[in-house]
């Protein structure tokens, strides 16, 4: 079984034999920082930014216990080898020990002078070992809570640690990128493992105790031989795409990594714009690849930006809590449209109307404001009784605005004063909404790692129902783009690093019209996924590969194996 922590606090459990989702665990209100299975894999413990620790039943997702007591973010949780206890660490400088069944606190272990980053039980369960930003590693007696040895490795804050299966060795990962080996019996240091160029995120012993795996913020994962200290292999990670955009002709797709928050094409395909750090927006000329002007004015990271359909304006929202409108025909001159409560992460959302004459903006207080882009005046406003506005989308006619907030879609007929229709969607919340070009479909990307497809009312207002759900993502769906040329095709971008293209199909059955969504292709999902593909003229295939292709009806029968070639 695999547990995956999601935004903004959900957890998904997957059966690793089928990779099907077993259940979703909902209860945390903020980022999940640590997950650990019990020794029998029947329970899962989770720690979160919401300061809580929760224990879950892995068979049905039931919440078994909640452990409250930490006053700041919980960084690390772990079960004892017997499964009867849970240990946790926190930004509040404490290590805490809990009864894993009742959730009752057993000990509050104090001694660290700053945030405690990680904790492990020794294999016999008699001691706890913790490490912290105070540059120390500390031992604790599990039965009494008494403090034990204190080590000072001397490589800055200690970010993580692990203990070998036999309990004889300990490895610590440090902020300066150093891995340090120790004898747990004598406390004497062994050799350092050098190679990482940034802080160590996680370090683990292999089950046989012969190798160490380390992950770092230098975006590498390294495997080390313990006996020789030699680097065995290195994997260089790629950073997750979080935003995507189709070119207007449907032939090009742009994706970006997490170092850039947003990217957009101009409608004429001559320009692309991307957040370039420190509040600046960088333009590129796609005809020659040259840099265009830089739009300066935001004082913090730009979170969202979009071109108007007419290509005259770019709208942007930032962590500096402003919404700005940039006039491309006037050397990119910028205007502040509004100061809005964008929250810690600049989480306001913006969208142009199809004509480009209106701009809708939502904030974390539940307000939706609509501006006239020519006069830059406020046209209308409404406030919903929700925690925040997560997503906005105009219908193709421009007469309706879909609003994603909490676990609902609200539909605002712009001839009326406020939204009158709503549809319940994924309980984890909606991250993006996009109407299809024909206006018949609405695709909603959720924080719960799904895309929900809604069919619009025949009246043209609101959504009739959710007709299909696309799942299988391992991270939140951050963006959706409909192909402007091919009907019923859309592309998704996700925090699981994947970009995937989908096609909606309709068929008639005894219950009416059935809707299915099929994968056309996908990148960075561990394999290339295709639908309805035929391979012709393949040569040099092994027997197993031939059988797999034939089994999936993916070949035309003209296969040549290695044996055929040798003959």
N, C-alpha and C positions, 0 to 999 in steps of 0.2 A: 504494500500500500504506500502511496505517496501523498503527503500533505503539502498544500501550496497556500501560502498566505497571500491575500489579495487586498486591493484597495476597495473601499476605505475601511477594512476591518473584517472582511469575510475570509473564510477558509474553505478550500475545496479538497475533498479526499478522492483519490483515484485508485482503482484496482490496476496494479501494474502488469497483470497478466493480459488484460484486455484494453487497458488505458481508457476505460469508461469511468465517468464520474460516479462515485458511490453516494455521496451526499454533500450538502453545503452546510457549513457551521456558521451561523449568524448570531452575533451577540456583542462582539467588540465594536467600539465606536471610533477606532483610529487604527493607525498602521500596526501590522503584526510584525514584531521584531524577532520572535523566537518560537520554535515549535519542537516538540520532542514526544516520541512515542514511548509508552510504557514497555517494560521488557517483554510482555506477552503480546504487544501490538494491539491490544484491545481498547486502549485509551490513548488520548492525545492531550497534551498540555500546551497551552499557548500563552504568550506574554505580549503585551501591547503598549503602545503609547498612551492608551487610556488608563494606565496604571493598574489594570486588573490582570489577574491570572485565571484562566478557565480550564477545566478538565472536561473532556468530551468522550462520549461513547462512539467508537469508530464504526460500529455496525449500523447505527441509525441516526447519528448526529445529535443525540440528546445531550444537553448540558448536564453534567453530573455534579459539578462543584464550581463555585466562584471564590477566589481568594483575594480579599481586599485588605490592604494595609500599606502597600507602597504609596508614597506621596508624590512620586514622579515616575517618569517612563520606566517600564520594565524592559530590561535589555536581554536577559537570558533566563531560560527555564530548563530544568532537567529532572527526570525521575531517578530515584535511587535504584540500585541494582535489584532490590527486592520488590520494587514497585509501590511500597507503602508510603514513601515520602516524596515530596517535590521540593527542590531548592530553586531559588530565584535571586536575581541581582537587579539593581536599579540605579537610576541616576541619583536617587536619594542617599547614596553612599552606603546602603545596607545590603547584606545578604540575609535572606529569610528562608526558614525551613517550615514546611507545611505538612499536615496529614493529607495524603493524596485522595483519601476516600471522603472524609468529612469537610475538608477545606479549612480545618482549624489551624491557626498558627502554632508552631512549636517553639521556635526561637527567632529572635531578631539579633543577627550577628553584626556588631558594630566594631569598627576599627579602621576601615578604609577612610581616607580623607577626601576622596572625590568619587566620581561615578564609577560603579563597579560593572565591568563589561561582560564577564563570563564566569561560569561556575561549573565544576565537575565533581562527581563522587569518585572516590577511589574504587577500584573493582570489588573490594571486599565490603564496601558501603560504610566503613568506619569513619572516614574523614571526608570533608569537603575541601576543595581547593578553589580559590577565587582570585581574579586579577582585576586591576583597576587603573584608572588614569593617574593615580597617585604613584605609579611606577613600581608597585609592589605586587607580590604574589603571597597570599595568606592561606594558612591551613586552619581547619576548625574541626573539633570533635563533634560528630553527629549525635551522639547520645547525650552529651552534656551541654553542647554549645560553647564549650571553652575554646579560646583561641590557642593556636599552636605556633609553628614556625612562621617567620616572615622573611621572604627573600626579596632582595633588591637587585634585579638583573642589570640595571644601568643602561638600558636602551630606550629610555623614555616611557611613555604610557604603555601598559601591557594590554593589548586589545583582545586576545583570545588565548586559550590553552587547551590541551588534551593530555590524557594519561594513557600510557600503553596498556594493552589488555592484561599483561602480567603485573601491572602496577609498579614496575621498577623504574620506568622513565616518564618524564614529563617534557612536553614541548610547549614553548610559549611563543606567541606572535606579537610583534611590537610595532609601534607607530612609525618607526624609522625603516620598516621593511625587513628587519632581522628576524630570523627564527632561531630560538635558543633551546638547546637540549640540556636536561637536568637528570641527575640521579635522585629519585624520591627518597631513598634511604639515607644518603649522606647530605643531600642538599647541594652537592658540588656541581658546578656547571660543566657541561660537555662542550663539544664544538658548536660553533655558530653555522647556520646554513644561510649563505648570502646569495642574493640574486634578485630579489624583488626590489623595485625602485619606489614603492609607496607602501602605505600602511597595510598590515595584514588584516584581512577580514575574517578568515576562518582557517583553522588548522585541525587536521584529523590524523590519527594513526589508522593504518589498515587493520583488518580483523586479525591477521597473523602477526601484527606488530613489526613487520619488516620494512614497511614503507610509511612515508608521511606525505599527505597531500596538503597543499596550502593554496589559499585564494587571496588575492590582493587587490587593492584599488588601482594597481597598475594594469588592470584588466587581464592579468594572466592567472592561470591555474598551473601549479608546478607539482611534480611528483618526484620525491627524493628517496634514495636508498639509505636506510637508516644505518647500516653497518659501515658504509663507506662515506656517507654524507654527499654522495654524488647526485647531481640532477639527472633523473632518468628521462623525463619528458616534460614538455611545456605546451600548454594550450593557450593561444592568444584569443581572447573573447572578442566578440563584436558587441557594440552597444545597441540596445533595443530601439527599433524605429517606433516613434510615438506619434508621428503625423504623416499623412499621405495626401496627395492631390493628383487628380487626373488633369491632363492637358485637355483643352476644349475639343480637340479632334479625336480623343479617345485612344490615341496611339502611344502616349507617353505617360509614365507614372513616376512621380517623385516621392521619395521617402527620406526621412532624416533620423538622426540618432538623438539620444537624450541630452546631448549637450546643446541642442537647439530645440526650442519649444514649438515653433510653428513655421510653416512654409506655405506659399501660395503662388499659383500661376496667374498672370494677367489674362483676360479673356481672349486677346489677340495672339497669345503665346509668345509675345516679344519679350516679356519680362517675367522674372520670378523674384520673389521677395522672401527673406528669411530673417528671423531674429538672430543677431550676431553677437549678443552678449552686451552687458552693461547698458541695456536699454536702447541700443541702436538697431535700426532695421536696414539691412543691406539689400540693394537691388542688383540684379545681374541682367545683362542683355543676352537672351538666349540665341540670338542670331549669330553672335560671334564669340559668346562666352566671356565677354569682358565685364568687369565690374562697372556698375552704374553708381548713381549717387547714394550716399548714406543718409538715412532719415534720422535726425537727432532731435531729442526732446524729452523722451522718457528718462527718468532718473533711476529706474530699476529694470529688471528683466522683463522683456515683452513676452507675454504668455500666449496671446492669440492675435493673429492678423489675417485680413482677408481683403481681396480686391473687390471693388464694386463691379457688377455685371457690365457696366458701360466702360469700365477701365479708367475712369477719371480719378477715382479716390482709392486710398488704402485706409482701412480702419484698423486700429490696434488697441489692445488693452494690456495693462502692465501691473506688476506688483507695486508700482508707485500709486496705485488706486486712481488712475485716470484712464479715460477713453479718449483717444485722439483720432482725428480725421486728417489725412494728408492729401493735398491736391497735387497730383502728378503733373498737371498741365501748368503748374505755377512753381516749378523747381522743387517740388516736394514740400511745399510750405505746410506746416502742421498747425492744427487748431485743437485746443482742449474742448471737447464737447461736454464732458461732465466729470466731476469727481464722484466716484462710486466706491462703496465698500466692497473691495475685491478679496478680502480675507488674506490669510497668511501666504497663500500660494498664488495670489492674483487670479482667483478663480471666477472672475466675471466672464460672461460670454457675449459675443456680438455676432450679428448677421445682417447683411444687406437685403433689402427687398429685391425682387427680380428686375425692377426698373433702375435700381440704384439710387432712387430718390429718397428712400428711407433707410435708416439704420436702427436696428433694435439692439438694446444692451440690457443685460440682466446682472444683478449683483447678489451678494450673499445674504442680504436682508429680505430677499423675496420680491424686490422691485424690478419691473420691466419698463424701460423708457424707450420711446420711439422718437427719433430725431429726423428733421428735414435736413438732408445733406447739403442742399444748396444754400439755405439760409442759416443752417446750423442752429436751429431753434427746436425746442421740445414740442412735439406734436401732441402726444398723449402718453399717459402713464397708468400703470396699475400695480397693485401690490398684492401678492398672494400670501396666505398664511402658511408659509413653508420655511424651511431652514435656509435654503439658498436656491438660486436659479442655476441649474447645471448646464442647460443646453437650450438653444433657440433655433427655429427654422421657419422661413416663410414658405407658404405653398407656392406652386408655380404661377398662380394667378395673382399672388400678392395680397389676396383678400383675407388670408388666415395666417395666424402665427401659432406654431406648435411650441409649447414650453415644457421642458423637462425639469421636474423638481421633485425631490424625495423619490417616492415610488409611483409617481403618476405622470401622465402626459396631459397637459391642459391645452385646449384648443380655443383660441381667441379669434372670434369673428371681428375683424377690425372696424366693422360698422357699429359694433356695440361697445359698451364702456368697459366690460371686463369679460374674462373667459367664462363660458357657460357650460362647456362640455369637458369631461375628463375621462381618462382610461387608465386603469391600474396596470402597471408594468413591473419589471424586475424589482424586487424589494431592496436590492442593493443600491439602486439609483441609476439615473440615465446620464451617460457621459457625452453623447452626441446624438443628434437627430438629423435625418436627411430625407426630404421628399424625392421620389423618383421624378424624372423629367416629365413623365406623362401625368403625374399628380395622383396616380391611383394608389401608390404604395408609400409607406413611411418605414424607414429602417432606423432602429434605435439601438445604439451600442450601450452596453451597461457596465457598471462597475463589477457586476457578478460574472464577467467573462462570457457574455452571451450577446447575440444580436437578435432582436425581436422584430419580426416583420408584421406590420399592421396594414390592413386593407381599409381604405377610406369609405365612408358612407356614400351611397349612391347620390345623396343630396349634395355631395361636394364639401361638406363641413364635418370636421371631426373624423375619428377613426371607428370603424365598425367593431373590430376585434383584433386580437393577435392571432394570426393564421399560421405562423411558423416561428420556431426558435432555433437559431444556429448556435451550437455550443462546441466544446472541444478546445476552446482557447485556454491557455495557462496564465493569462494576464488580462487586465481590463482592456476592452475594445476602445481605443482612443480616437479613432476617426473612421468615417465611412465616406466613400465617394461613389456616386452612380456614374456609370459609363454614359456619356452624353450621346453616343452614337449607337451602341448596341442596346436594344431595349431589355429591361429586366436583368441587367448585369450590374453588380456593384463590387467594390473592393473594400476590404477591411484592413486596418492597421492596429496592432495590439502590442501591449507591453511584454508579450511573450516572444518578441522579436520577429513575428511573422507578418507578412503581407499576403493576403489571400483574395482571390477573385471568385465570385459566386454567381450563379444564375438561378432565377426563380422560374419554376415551371408550374403550370396549372393543368389539372386533368379532372374529368367528370367521373364521379362514382355514385353509389347508391345514396350517399349522404349529401350529395351536392358537389361543389367544386373543391377538389383537394389541392393544396399548395405544398410544393416541396422546394427545397433550396439545395442545390448541388454545387460541390467544389469544382471549379474549372481548373485553377492552378494555385499553387502556393509556394512561397519561398521562406526559407529559414524555419521550417516546421519539422526538421529531422529527415525529410524526404521530399521529393517532388510529387505533389498530388495533381492528378489530372482526371478529367471526366470525358468519356466518349472518344478517347484517343486511339488511333490505329497506327501501328509501327510497321513500316515497310522496308524490305531489303536489308535487314540486320544481319551482320556477319560476325563470326567469332564468339558466339554465345556458348556458355557452358550448358550442360544438360539441365541443371537446376533452374537457370535463368530462362531457358526455353520453356520449361514446364510452367513457370510462374506466369509468363506472358500469355501462353496458350490458355491457362486456367482463367485468366482475366479477360479473355477475348480481345486482347490488345494488339494482335498481330494478324497479318493477312495470309499467313501460311508460308511465306517465302523466307524461312529462317535458315541460316547456315551455321552449323556448330563448328567447334574446333576440330572435331573428328572428321567432319565433312571436308574441311579445308585441307587436312593432312592427306586425305585420299586424293 
